[in-house]
Amino acid sequence: MSHFDNTGSQPSVRIAPRNHQPIGIVSQRYFVAGIFAALLLVAFLVFAALRLTDGDPSIVGVKTSVVILRPPAEVFAFVSNAENDVRWRSEVISMKNETPEPPGTGTRTVEIAKVLGKQLETTTEIVEFVPAVRMSRRTVSGPTPVSTVREVVAVEGGTRFTYELRADVSAVFVFRLLRPAVQWWTQRKIEGYMATLKQLMEASTTVPTPMPKR
């Protein structure tokens, strides 16, 4: 509303005060919204992890594939020798076969790796070995029971290599508590392995030689 003062000057305009909310209430609303979003994210990660592990809350499971432009026999020869893992699995510190080469059913390997800041020593054994096709391993000692499968299939122009991992994290409290994060981390890590392996093998015209034994 406008009005004239007694001096005949220009009319002044009265502006109604805005209804400002207290800063504290606004901050509380943002805080609650942030908590709600975080809970939704955790719920999504748990749901995704359970779908990948048949609903078992103690299992971390990952399966991924990559096409490598090399013959299946070459790819299998490289990935079936565990001592080569230090070349393409970034968290591995050392791998040493306890049994003489060539690898086959019963071959045991001691692995030292750094996982989420923890250094772990694990002994694994080959439980299935189909030359130039498939190899399965399982843990015989170590903090976390793990089974892995490495498989090659011939495709046009090269090889499809598939890596599958299942780990029971129930015995490690930190891993069990953070299982959705461990599931996500493991998936990203193995995808990184595959990219490194592909680059390594396609960059050479011959099978890369193993790293020297430590």
Sequence and secondary structure as in RCSB ss.txt:
>XXXX:A:sequence
MSHFDNTGSQPSVRIAPRNHQPIGIVSQRYFVAGIFAALLLVAFLVFAALRLTDGDPSIVGVKTSVVILRPPAEV
FAFVSNAENDVRWRSEVISMKNETPEPPGTGTRTVEIAKVLGKQLETTTEIVEFVPAVRMSRRTVSGPTPVSTVR
EVVAVEGGTRFTYELRADVSAVFVFRLLRPAVQWWTQRKIEGYMATLKQLMEASTTVPTPMPKR
>XXXX:A:secstr
 EE  TT    EE         HHHHHHHHHHHHHHHHHHHHHHHHHHHHHHTTT TTEEEEEEEEEESS HHHH
HHHHTSGGGHHHH TTEEEEEESS SS  TT EEEEEEEETTEEEEEEEEEEEEETTTEEEEEEEESSS EEEEE
EEEEETTEEEEEEEEEEE TT HHHHHTHHHHHHHHHHHHHHHHHHHHHHHHT SS        
